[in-house]
Amino acid sequence: MRDRRYLAILALISALTLVAAACGDDDDGGGETAGTGGTAATGAVDCEADEFGCVEIAAGAPIQVASLLSISGETAFLGTDSNNGITLAIDDLDGSLDATPGQVLGHDVELVQEDDGCSAEGGQAGATALAANPDIVAVIGTSCSSSALGVADTILGDKGILLFSPSNTNPGLTSEEAHQPFYFRTAHNDLIQGAIVADYVFNELGIDTAATINDESPYADGLAAAFRGRFESLGGTITAEEQVNSADTDLGPVLNSIAEGEPGAVYGPNFNPVCALTATQGLDILSEGTVQLGSDGCLESAFIETAGELPAGYYYASSPDLTVFAEGAFYKDEFLPAYQDQFGSRPTAVFHAHAYDAANILFQAIEEVAVDDGSGNLTISRTALRDAVQSTADYEGVTGVITCTPLGDCATDVTIGLFEYPNWPVEGGEEPADAVYTDTKTLEDVQE
Amino acid sequence: MGTVTQEPTRGGQLGRLERLPWRRIILVVLSVLILAVVLVGAYRTLTLPEDQAYSGARWRNFIILGLAQGSIYALIALGYTLVYGILRMINFAHGEVFMFGAFGAFFFADAYEESGFLDSNPIASLAILLTVAMLTSMGVAVLLERVAYRPLRNAPRLVPLITAIGASLFLRETARGFFGPQTRGFGVPTALEGTWTIFGIPVDRIQVLVLVTVIIAMTLLSLFIARTRTGKSMRAVAADSEIASLMGIHVDRVIVTTFAIGGLLAGVAAVLFSLTFESVNFFMGFRPGIAAFTAAVLGGIGSITGAALGGILLGLLQSLGPALILTGYEIPSPFQLKDAFTFFVLVLVLIFRPGGLLGTGDAEKV
């Protein structure tokens, strides 16, 4: 009797859990395939000569491209947004953003999704799983620098699998010392973002004292360092360099400590919820008139949901400004409406366009190097694919003109805008979502 | 049919070991060293040149922030300590009980914020939020006891402990499934924004609310335990559940009551926590849960005053410790070491007073 009661309760709970699971995200519907893509070169490839071998795709089988993005947990906004960018790139292969996926060389493109967990551990697990699958042609990811740096870039690189990131911005990933030959990114290098924010604070806002507060991730740490370097070289003073843990909720004491130095600006290039919590808790603790700034990791719908209303002129976040490019019209008039149509909301983060560009460059490189044996079977040499991406030059992408450097930085000419809260170009932000300050810099400008 | 298994022989052996002089010597040397490090650090911080030193207002802020955070820890810690007192079991899912309370309140706060009720009737809406959170947390705690712990009442002690960890993960992931992984903003009535001046000191209104609510909750709890029949039976079961049941006390009912009270307190803590940090998410129970557990051990697990003291001490340590001691050694970004610092203190307490600050002194491994 008693046992049966427990069973009933257990059954009820499992039923509820199932309902919860079912309420989760739906997969994007299959849809008919259309479009054919170009035709591949015919002949044979010498796979023996390639240190990393080839990927064979049988006639009628899909080309498997993987994504390794942060699609669960606190930073799911970031990865899901990039994933949507890839989905739109596959959609656009047939020349129109009509929710029917196109093809590459007569093959469907299958997107295998892994989660990078926005951590080194997550990157390790996801990359290991992908590296074990010989059919994966290339991986688009990761969302977070921590998942790539010394983890996914090495694990996949050792297998000759291309890792192409739409949103890693840590300078270390493309530095002389740490760059892995199979790693590329369309995301901007944070040396540029940090410098442009420092310029804005010092020159535009006229503030000459600043503090930084960042979490333990390479992304936040690298960006804060880039900001400090530039700010001090402009003649500003850094009053405090504080570090917090990305799981911290209580930021009162650390902000109180920062307030002692009376900085005019506090720069916190983190992820949410830390960005939003710094903003709301700092409001009470920092002296009146202190400005807070965040980075593209902060500029998410999640921030708006958590922070709610903030005084005007109190919080700014930087982000790549996509509206200024030649392709800006395509982005505004076709890309964004299609995004909204297919995923039901405005973008939740800023890297969907970078993912779209990365996927397109990748497809273009596949078309360039894939060899057809005459009956529809494709062979792709891994090293040749890498070299094809490497040689990308003057590619007109949504995020600007893309030229890949030998160290893997493909966004060399970057435009960063500063967006005043709540006029942000993401779901939940208010219109007009225009930048209050925009500047373009190249890598050479900031590498001194 | 004992519900509690004692280890009578261990104490004797440990006692003999403890009488060995070398052990004493090491402990004394260690404590002198630590004390010296703390004092030198504090001295150096306080004697920093004027332009680098923290001002009086900052220290006051550190203390108020620490007190507010600490009293929330204390409320959660009471849930650990009450259950431990009765069942000799650590309910690791208590942090999730807290989290569910916060979500219960969140849905009401969200709706009230939308309708404007939160700003027009702050007192009524706060009362409703508290009630909802308390009922939700209590419901989850009682259900948890019924489903996960009661069937294991006579199992070895390790079994319910592991079940508790499992239950904690289950509840957390269920919350993720139901409510999603993102952090959501928790509405705060405009009446609670800004500061009140108390004895000439401006204090954040929410922090005043936190302190007052915690004092009321603690007083009610002590009165309940000391004065009521149920409180008396709780004490009886804590002292010896077997004898208590022979005396006609319905032990299972007392245990359910204990879980219910722990849940009610967690619900109060959840609302205060959500108001303080203006946000809720499915993971929010984990860190406060661990901190409150630490607080309970610090104060002496099983002791109610100990839990309160432990919570407040822990809050103060997290807030003041890095600033007071680490700044003196010019450690960069001292607040990064907040948690390392707190857990170091926990280790020290366990070395010098294994039973906790207000514990009975006989070491019981937790």
Contacts between the chains, C-beta under 8 A, distances in Angstrom:
chain1	res1	chain2	res2	distance
A	6	B	147	6.5
A	6	B	151	6.7
A	9	B	143	7.6
A	9	B	146	7.2
A	9	B	147	5.4
A	10	B	147	6.9
A	13	B	147	7.5
A	13	B	174	7.9
A	16	B	174	7.5
A	17	B	174	5.8
A	17	B	177	6.3
A	20	B	174	6.5
A	20	B	177	3.3
A	20	B	178	4.8
A	21	B	177	5.7
A	23	B	177	7.4
A	23	B	178	7.7
A	24	B	177	6.8
A	72	B	181	6.2
A	73	B	181	5.2
A	74	B	181	6.3
A	74	B	182	7.1
A	74	B	183	6.7
A	74	B	281	7.3
A	74	B	283	7.6
A	76	B	181	5.4
A	76	B	182	7.1
A	77	B	182	6.9
A	216	B	336	7.6
A	241	B	332	6.5
A	241	B	333	6.1
A	242	B	333	5.1
A	242	B	335	5.8
A	242	B	336	7.4
A	243	B	333	4.0
A	243	B	335	7.2
A	243	B	336	3.9
A	244	B	335	6.5
A	244	B	336	6.6
A	245	B	336	7.1
A	245	B	338	7.9
A	245	B	339	7.0
A	247	B	283	7.6
A	247	B	286	7.9
A	247	B	287	6.1
A	248	B	287	8.0
A	248	B	338	7.9
A	249	B	277	5.1
A	249	B	279	7.6
A	249	B	284	6.9
A	249	B	287	6.8
A	249	B	288	7.8
A	250	B	65	7.7
A	250	B	69	5.5
A	250	B	277	7.1
A	250	B	318	7.3
A	252	B	61	7.9
A	252	B	65	4.1
A	252	B	69	7.3
A	252	B	319	7.2
A	253	B	62	6.0
A	253	B	65	5.5
A	253	B	66	7.2
A	253	B	318	6.8
A	253	B	319	4.2
A	253	B	320	7.8
A	253	B	322	7.3
A	253	B	323	6.9
A	253	B	335	6.2
A	253	B	338	7.4
A	254	B	335	3.9
A	254	B	338	7.9
A	256	B	58	6.0
A	256	B	61	4.7
A	256	B	62	5.9
A	256	B	65	6.4
A	257	B	54	7.5
A	257	B	58	7.5
A	257	B	322	7.9
A	257	B	323	5.7
A	257	B	334	7.6
A	257	B	335	6.3
A	259	B	58	7.1
A	259	B	61	8.0
A	260	B	54	5.4
A	260	B	55	6.7
A	260	B	58	5.2
A	272	B	183	6.5
A	273	B	183	3.9
A	273	B	279	6.0
A	273	B	281	6.9
A	276	B	183	7.0
A	276	B	185	7.7
A	276	B	279	7.1
A	277	B	277	6.4
A	277	B	279	6.7
A	280	B	277	7.7
A	280	B	278	5.1
A	280	B	279	7.8
A	281	B	277	7.3
A	284	B	195	7.8
A	284	B	204	5.8
A	285	B	61	7.0
A	302	B	182	5.1
A	302	B	183	6.1
A	305	B	182	6.6
A	305	B	183	7.2
A	305	B	184	5.5
A	305	B	185	5.6
A	306	B	183	4.9
A	306	B	184	6.6
A	306	B	185	4.6
A	306	B	278	7.3
A	306	B	279	4.9
A	307	B	185	6.5
A	307	B	278	7.9
A	308	B	185	4.6
A	308	B	187	7.5
A	308	B	278	7.3
